[in-house]
Each structure stands twice: as C-alpha cells, then as structure tokens.
Amino acid sequence: MPRVDIQKEKVGHEPLVSVIIAAKDEGDHIQKTIYSLLKQHYSNLEIILVNDRSVDHTQEMINGFTGDPRIKAIHVCSLPIGWMGKNHALYQG
C-alpha cells in the first residue's frame, strides 16, 4: 500500500476546531485559561466563552478578549424552565 503524504493532501487549511468554555464565577481563573488557548499553534481555532450567570467579574474578564476575532462571547442571563446551568451554557455555545 502506498504511503499517503498528508501535507500534499491538505486542501488549504486546517479544519475549524471550536472550544466551548462554560464559566460561572470564574473571574479569577478565566483569563489564564483564555491565554493558554490563544497560545496554541493550531491556526483555525474558535473559542466560545459562555458566561453562565456569573455574579463576580467573569463577564468583564471575558469582554476584555472580544477584540480577538477567534473569540466569541455569550452571556447567559437566565435559564429556561427545566434546564440545568452548565448544560444550558454549553447548548448556547
């Protein structure tokens, strides 16, 4: 069987990888997590940050990164009837 050269088979770019982070009251930790993701060498990365009804400074920390085109911020204000917190946050992402 002939060996396939993956570099020659590339169609132009890496597939999009989406990372969804649901955060509730993670203002003291979320910045380190986001910086770690932004340092990755994978070029086609989308980071979806879901603020799950935080009452600390998580929203402000997330908003500080929204100028980066790889980052999308979603702020959940309330839960629909029958939903649990993290499940709903991930569904929103």
C-alpha positions as CSV (number, residue, x, y, z in Angstrom):
1,M,0.0,0.0,0.0
2,P,1.5,3.4,-0.9
3,R,2.2,5.9,1.8
4,V,0.0,9.0,1.8
5,D,1.7,12.3,2.2
6,I,-0.6,14.3,4.4
7,Q,1.0,17.6,3.5
8,K,0.2,17.1,-0.2
9,E,-3.4,16.0,0.6
10,K,-4.2,19.3,2.5
11,V,-6.9,21.3,0.8
12,G,-5.7,24.7,2.0
13,H,-6.2,25.0,5.7
14,E,-6.8,23.0,8.9
15,P,-10.4,22.2,9.9
16,L,-12.0,24.6,12.3
17,V,-11.8,23.5,16.0
18,S,-14.3,25.1,18.3
19,V,-13.6,25.2,22.1
20,I,-16.6,26.0,24.3
21,I,-15.8,27.1,27.8
22,A,-18.8,27.5,30.2
23,A,-17.8,29.7,33.1
24,K,-19.7,30.6,36.2
25,D,-17.9,32.9,38.7
26,E,-14.5,32.1,37.3
27,G,-13.3,35.7,37.1
28,D,-10.1,34.8,39.0
29,H,-9.2,31.9,36.6
30,I,-10.8,32.5,33.2
31,Q,-8.0,34.9,31.9
32,K,-5.3,32.2,32.4
33,T,-7.5,29.7,30.6
34,I,-8.1,32.0,27.6
35,Y,-4.4,33.0,27.3
36,S,-3.5,29.3,27.3
37,L,-5.8,28.6,24.4
38,L,-4.6,31.7,22.5
39,K,-1.0,30.4,22.7
40,Q,-1.9,27.2,20.8
41,H,-0.1,26.7,17.5
42,Y,-3.3,25.4,15.8
43,S,-4.3,28.2,13.4
44,N,-8.0,27.6,12.8
45,L,-9.3,27.9,16.3
46,E,-12.6,29.4,17.6
47,I,-13.0,30.0,21.3
48,I,-16.6,30.3,22.5
49,L,-16.8,31.7,26.0
50,V,-20.2,31.3,27.8
51,N,-20.6,33.4,30.9
52,D,-23.2,31.3,32.9
53,R,-24.9,33.9,35.0
54,S,-21.8,34.9,36.9
55,V,-22.0,37.4,39.8
56,D,-18.3,38.1,40.1
57,H,-16.1,39.8,37.4
58,T,-16.2,36.9,34.9
59,Q,-18.1,39.0,32.4
60,E,-15.6,41.8,32.5
61,M,-12.7,39.3,32.0
62,I,-14.4,37.7,29.0
63,N,-15.3,41.1,27.5
64,G,-11.6,42.0,27.6
65,F,-10.9,39.4,24.9
66,T,-13.7,40.1,22.5
67,G,-11.5,42.2,20.2
68,D,-9.8,38.9,19.1
69,P,-11.5,37.5,16.1
70,R,-11.1,33.9,17.3
71,I,-13.2,34.7,20.4
72,K,-17.0,34.8,20.7
73,A,-18.6,35.7,24.0
74,I,-22.1,34.7,25.1
75,H,-23.6,36.0,28.3
76,V,-26.5,33.8,29.7
77,C,-28.8,35.9,31.9
78,S,-31.4,33.3,32.9
79,L,-32.2,29.6,32.5
80,P,-35.3,28.4,30.7
81,I,-37.6,26.1,32.7
82,G,-36.2,22.6,33.0
83,W,-32.6,23.4,32.1
84,M,-29.5,22.9,34.3
85,G,-26.8,25.6,34.4
86,K,-23.8,24.1,32.6
87,N,-25.9,22.1,30.2
88,H,-27.7,25.3,29.0
89,A,-24.4,27.2,28.8
90,L,-22.9,24.6,26.6
91,Y,-26.0,24.4,24.5
92,Q,-25.8,28.2,23.9
93,G,-22.2,27.8,22.7
